[in-house]
Amino acid sequence: MAKKSKEKKNANGSVIRVRNLVAKYGDVTVLDNVTFDVPRNEIYVILGASGCGKTTLLKHLTGLIPATNGAIEISGQNITGMDEEQLAGMQRNIGIAFQNSGLFNSMTVGDNVALPLREYGNMEPQLVNAVVRLKLSLVGLANAEYKLPAELSGGMRKRAGLARAIALDPPIVFFDEPSAGLDPIMASGLDELILNLKHLLGITLIIVTHELDSIRKIADRILMLDQGRVIFTGTVREAEQSDQDRVRQFFERRPDEHITQRNI
Amino acid sequence: MNEKRIQCPKHLDQESGRGLVEQVRAEGVAPRQTLVLDFSETEDMDTRGGAWLIELANYVKAQNAKFDLAGQQGDVAEFLGLLRPSLVSMAEAPPQRAGVFEQAGEAALNTISEFKEFYHFLVDTIYWTALAPFEGRGFRWGSFIDELNEMGVRALKITLLMNFLLGMIVAMLSAAQLELFGASIYVADLVMVAFARELAAVMTAVVVSARTGAAIAAELATMKVQEELDALRGMGLHAAQFLVAPKVLALVIALPLLTGLGMLAGIGGGAVWGLVVLEFRPDIWFNQTLNAAMFSDIFQGFFKAFVFAIVIVLIGCHNGLRVTGGARGVGLMTTRAVVMDIFFIVLIDMIFAAFFYYIL
């Protein structure tokens, strides 16, 4: 709804373009020739079985790990050839919410959110506190400003991590496993919050998860990885009707055959 | 009616938000007046505009006036709905710092609770190290060998080097004074007695506390933070049995051995200075060295090393097991363990010195 977001909604195109991305840990290929586009102001979910390379892909997209091969464009800039300073500049324009929140335990929740504002925000000191309160209100933590992360529950820590990720109003936010380890009520609340961020702030969200309920609720588009390769891109409905058994197996929660063989 | 109504701009953003706050501040708000912001013409707002709105709400509430919203619709209403807790309720005050008496009381309570915890820890450690193995309740010999290797063999090089250098330093300093009296040969006596009774034990203990004591505290603290200790307890296993006992036995054996080798290295460092710079004949220097110390001097050094080993491992484990919080807690407890190690090493050394001076 924000003015900025309306401009974004009108502008079509992709905010992230990945071409032939290859990632290796030693001799092991973790991502193999990955290619996809993330459209603006959509919730793009990266999913797949544990160990398929989801988190590795996220770390490449956010510049935390350099690509072995291929190209990654974020908001029109190719980040694969960037030096450290250029990468830091790009990273100021994205938000990252980590699986375990990544909050600094020695700081209050408010100071965690204020950190990027004070470092990069270029804003009046009086407004920093107001922005901190606004971000915490947006994620439903208006009364947690002076609490330490250790005093928060798992779900609240994830929300606080998200508040820090959106502190600088980034157009793109990456979120690693938002629902992992949360009860269904908390997980569902977080889904609502993610939808609000997209709707009200015009943010493009790239979310790594394998929680089926969340995926059905929030995903505009999904990308499915299997052993480092992209095996599907499209909507959830298309995935559920896919003629690829591996894709349908995921949505039908069907175990691999060797697990169902009782004689093992 | 004690109400003041202000029309919000069509687009509420950084600039118009700042203008709104400046306008209200310039016009002022009377106590107990209600400031109503009319959003009927506002089509959109962004987060900076929202932040100025919170700033405005804080200003109005600080004037003892009320703050209300009216006319919002669509997405603006949805956005304001999320901000309502920050707009309507007072900003939470930062927690007050505790007063002097509260801090003193809390420190006293913490000290008492730490002593209690240390007492239980000590009893468990004595049982699982010295008694339980004889009752057939098991001792982790594999872990003990690993610890012995880590605490002893791997610490050997640095211990020998430090003692060797300290031996040379002691020889240099004492030679400068004793040469004035033509008594340079007594440098050999001084180095021997100093290393047998004092320096090898203290220097080796300081090196080991910085190396092994810190590692023990950090390892146990990280295990606690990552719930590994809860996992042990959940399996009916004791941290004292599983983690502490092998470390205690390993360091109690390793530190006296390292100290013995440290004595030789220190004496060697002194000898290098005596033979190369002071140009004594080797047989004269080593005869002087061997005649300088008695068995009791060497025993003192070993006995101190034994006590220091117990102090280092108990302090390391105790601090590691008491950690709270995350990475910062681990860092604080590791630092505390090393500082306590060095303090107690010096304190105990002083007590020994006084004991041997007055009693023996």
Contacts between the chains, C-beta under 8 A, distances in Angstrom:
chain1	res1	chain2	res2	distance
A	1	B	44	5.6
A	1	B	45	7.5
A	1	B	74	7.2
A	1	B	75	2.8
A	1	B	76	6.7
A	1	B	78	7.1
A	1	B	79	6.1
A	2	B	44	5.9
A	2	B	45	6.5
A	2	B	46	4.0
A	2	B	47	7.1
A	2	B	79	7.9
A	3	B	11	5.3
A	3	B	13	6.2
A	3	B	44	4.6
A	3	B	45	7.6
A	3	B	46	5.8
A	4	B	46	5.7
A	5	B	46	8.0
A	6	B	44	6.6
A	105	B	325	5.4
A	105	B	326	3.8
A	105	B	327	6.2
A	105	B	328	5.5
A	105	B	329	7.6
A	106	B	325	7.8
A	106	B	327	7.9
A	106	B	328	4.1
A	126	B	55	6.5
A	127	B	48	7.8
A	127	B	51	5.5
A	127	B	52	7.1
A	127	B	55	6.4
A	129	B	91	7.9
A	130	B	51	4.1
A	130	B	52	6.9
A	130	B	54	4.2
A	130	B	55	4.3
A	130	B	58	7.2
A	131	B	47	7.1
A	131	B	48	7.5
A	131	B	51	4.3
A	133	B	51	7.8
A	133	B	54	5.2
A	133	B	86	4.5
A	133	B	91	6.6
A	134	B	47	6.0
A	134	B	50	4.9
A	134	B	51	4.9
A	134	B	54	5.6
A	134	B	83	6.3
A	134	B	86	6.5
A	135	B	47	7.6
A	136	B	86	7.7
A	137	B	54	7.9
A	137	B	82	5.9
A	137	B	83	5.0
A	137	B	84	7.7
A	137	B	85	5.4
A	137	B	86	4.3
A	138	B	47	7.9
A	138	B	82	5.3
A	138	B	83	7.5
A	140	B	82	7.9
A	142	B	85	3.7
A	142	B	86	5.3
A	142	B	89	7.5
A	143	B	85	7.3
A	143	B	92	5.9
A	145	B	92	5.8
A	146	B	92	6.2
A	146	B	94	5.6
A	146	B	95	5.5
A	148	B	325	7.8
A	149	B	326	7.8
A	150	B	324	7.7
A	150	B	325	5.4
A	150	B	326	6.9
A	169	B	46	7.6
A	169	B	47	5.5
A	169	B	48	7.6
A	196	B	78	7.7
A	196	B	82	6.9
A	199	B	75	7.6
A	199	B	78	7.9
A	200	B	75	6.4
A	200	B	78	6.4
A	200	B	79	5.4
A	200	B	82	7.5
A	201	B	46	7.9
A	201	B	47	6.8
